[in-house]
Amino acid sequence: MIAKWVRFNVISTERQDWQRGYDAARRYFERKGGLEVPYEHVEGAYPLGRWLSDQRRAYRAGTMPSTRATELEELGIVWDTADAAFEENLAAARAYYAAAGTLAAPRHATALDKPVGQWLTNLRRPGGLGKDEERARRRAEQLATVDPDWNPRLLGWTVDWQRHYVGLAALLEAGNVLEDIQPGVTYRGDDIGHWTTRQTRDWKQLNTEQQRRLRELGVQPRAAVRGQERAARAGVKNGAGKGSEAFTRGVAALRQYIAREGKTVVGRQHIEELPDGTSIRLGVFLSNHKSRRDRLTNHQLTQLASLGLEWAT
């Protein structure tokens, strides 16, 4: 008797739960005319989006009674599990956007326990939105509703560029001054200061829309910012020091070090030996020239900048 009573109550509770979900679905249908319900949607106090996802799983597993399937089909439910999975991930994308202000998520990013970064990466690939053209169009529209720039490759730049651009905009909106966003200033783990410096240096490599967006934030090409400063420096120094033997050896040592190590960061105590046997205290060389950058000639600065030293640009 006890077993029957327990079984009856379990069945009764399950039926009540299903009826509550169905009633919420019916209310949504009467208001919207369909059951295209976002995964995170709550109807009244009922988690309708999650409930519909559970119903699709039951349908796929073959455990849903035919009467229930018929009732939901009368409300226009789409059983396609691919669409259901897309809705769940789209909910995670919305959550990520709410926190980051962009869908230019790094691959490792997660939200609502979903690997939203990898998911978005997959969608941006050719055919990533699905082979069905109508479905692909609909999905693209849903993503664009969250973030119009969700696929920056269509605009001519990378996801990484878009994320840093949004980070810069966020820092400025928070009241920071552009001049204070120097290398080392970060936003959500990205070095926005370093990135901004690189944009001013590589301005001509940016497309017109990238330049327009940066100008709106107050970013200008380095030539425009430092034109007068460089002109003054050139007038005073007039190319002096180009043939400095010590400087030439230092540059040769740096070039050799970068070719071998693949980086420009050098320990202060590091000594680099040139092919002719000359030992160069490369760490000290760089430290001294960085501290005296205002006394270097344009030619020297250009040589150092060409090797990737940000402070020489």
N, C-alpha and C positions, 0 to 999 in steps of 0.2 A: 504493500500500500504506500509506504513512504517513497519508494522508488518511482511509483506512478505519479505521486503528488509532485515530486521534484521535477520529473520529466514534463508534467503538465505546465508547471509554473515557468520552466525554462522556455517551453514552446510558446506559452502565452506572452512572456516578456519579449521574445524575438518577434512575434507578430505585432505587438504594440510598437516596438522600435521601427519595424518596417512600415507600419501605417503612418507613424509620425514623419518618416522620411518621404513617403509617397505624398502625404498631405502638403508638405513643404514644396515638393516638386510640382504639384498641381497648382499651388498658389503662384509659383514662379512662372509656370507655363501660361497661366491666365493673364499675368501681367506682361510677359515678354513675348509670348507666342512661340516659344521653343524651349529646349533644355540645353542650350549652349552655356552652361554654368561654369564660371571659373572655379578652379579647384579650391581656392581659399574662401569662396563665397559662403556667407552665413545668411540663411533666410529666417528672419526673426531672430530666434536664438538657436536655430538648428543648423548644423554644419552641412548644408545641402551639397556643396561641391564634393566634399570628402565622401558623403554617403553615396552619391552617384558613381564615384570612382569605385567604391566597394561593390556596387551592383554590377558594374561592367566586369569586374574580376569574377564575380559569382557566375555571370552569364558565360564568360569565357571558359570557366572550369566545368560548366554543365551542371552546376548545383542549384540553379535558380528554377523554381517552379514555373511552368509555362504560363500560368495565369498571371503571375507577377510580370513576366516578360511582356505579355500582351498589354497589361495596364500601362507599363512604361512606354511601350512603343506607341500607344495612343497619344501620349504626350510628346512624341517626336524624339525620343532618345536615340542617339547614335551609338551603336555598340562598338564601333571601331576602337579597339584598344590602343592603337597608335595615337589617335586623337586624345584619348584619355591620358596617356602618358605625357603627351605634349602639354596638356592643360596643367598637369601636376608640376612639370618643369617650368612652365610659364609663371606659375604662382611663385616659384622660387626666384625666378628672374625679377619679378616685381619686388620681392622682398630685398633682393640685392640692390636694385636700383634705388629703393627708398633709403638705403644706407649709404650707397656710394655716389648716387647722382648720375650713374652711367651704366650701360650694359657692356662696356669695354672691360670685361672682367679678365683677370689673368686665369690661366688654365686651372690652377689649383683652387680657385675660389669656390666656396660652397654657401648655400643658403637653404634654410628649412631642411637641412640634412640631405640636400641634393647637390651633386657635382655641377653646379650651374656654369662654372667657367668652361669645363670641357664640353658641356652640352651646347653652349653658345658657339664654341670653336667649331664643333661638328656642323652646326646649322649654317655657318658661314662658308663652308666648303661647297664647291660645285655640286648641285643636286642634294645638298644637305637638308633642304626643306621638304624633300620628298619628290617622287617621280610624277605624281599627279599634279598637273599645272594649277588647277583650281585650288587644291589643298595648299600648295606651296604659296600661292598668292595670298590666301587667307591667313596663313601663318605669318608671312612677312608683315601683313597689315597689323596683326596682333602684336608683334614685336615692336613695330614702329609706333604703336599706340603707347607703349611703355617708354621707348627711347627712339626718337626719329633717326638717331645716328647709331643704331645698334650694330650695323655692319659698315664700319668706316672704310672698308676696302672699296665699296662702291663709290666712295667719295674721293678715292685716290690716296689714302694714307692708311697707316697700320692701326691695329687695335691698341698697341702700346702708345702710339702718338695721341690717340683720342683720350686714353685714360689720363695721361699726363696733362693734356690740355684742360680736361675737366677739373683735375686737381688744382691747376693754377687758377682757374676761374673761381673755384671754391675758396681758395686761400684769399684771393682778392675780395670776394664777397664777404668774407669774415672780417674784413677791415684791415688786412695787411697791405702794406705799401710795396709796389713792385720792386723798388730799389732794395728792400729788405729781404726779398726772396732770393737769397744767395745759395750757392751750392751747399748742400747739407740740410736745407729746409725741406721737410718731407710732408706728404699727405697720403695717408693710408699705406705707408711703407715705401712710397715712390719718392725719389729725390727730385722734387720739382725745381729746385734752384739750379741744379746741374742741367736738367733738361732745358730750362728756359735759356740758360747761357748758350747751350748748343744750338737752339733755334736762332738766336741772334747771329751766331757765327755762321751757320749754314743757311742763311735766309734765302739765298738764290736757289737752293735745292728744294724749297717748299713750293707747292703749287699755289695758284692765285687765291683759292678759297682758304687754304691754311694761313697765308699771309693776312688775308682780310680778318679772319677770326682773331689772330694774334694782335693785330693792330687795334681791334676793338677792346682788347684787354690792356692796351698801352704798350705792348711789346714792339720794339723797332729793330731794324737790322743794325748790327754792330757798327757798320760803316757810318750810319746816320748819327749814332750816339757818340762815336769817338772820332769823327772826322776832323773836328777842330783840334782835338787833343793830339792826334797823330800828325796833323799838319804842323802844329807848333813844335812837336818833338823833332820832326824832320828838318825844320828850319834851323833849330838850334844845333842839332848834331850833324846834319848834312852828310850822313853816311859814315861817320867816324867809327872806327873799330871793326870794320868788316873783315880785316885780315888778321884779327887777333888769333895768334897761334894757339894759345891756351883755350880760347873759346872753341876753335875749330876741333881741337882734340876732344874737348868735352862733348860736343855734339856728336862726334864720331863714336865716342864711347856710349852715349845714350842710344844712338841708332842701333848699335850692336846689341845692347842690352834689350831693347824692345823687340828686336828680331828674334832673340833667343827666348825671352820670358813672356812676350805677348802682352806686356803691360807697361805703364809709365810710372808706376809707384816704385820708388827706390828707397831702400833703407839708408839712413843718414851715414852709417858706417860702411856702406858697400863700396868696394874698390873694383873697378872694371879694368881688365888688362887688354890692351889693344894688340893686334897682330905683330906690331913691331916691338912688343915687349914693354911698352910704356904703361905704367899703372896710373889710372885716373881715379881720384876719389870722387866718384860720380854722385854719391849722396850729398856731399858737401858742395860740389859744383852746382847742383840743382837748387839746393837751399840758398846758397849765396846769390844766385842769379834771380831767384824768385823774390827775395827780399830787396833786390836792387833793380827790379823790372823797370822802374821809371827812368833809369839811367841807361837802359839798353837801347841800341839803335833799332830802327825799323827792320833792318836786314836781320839782325840777331833775333828779334821777336818773331819774325816770319819763319825763320829756321826752326825755332823751338815750337811754334804753333803747328808747323807742318808735321811734327812728330807726335802731335796729340796733346800737348800741354795746354790745358784750359786757361791757366793764368797768363799765358803769353798772347792770348787772342785779344 
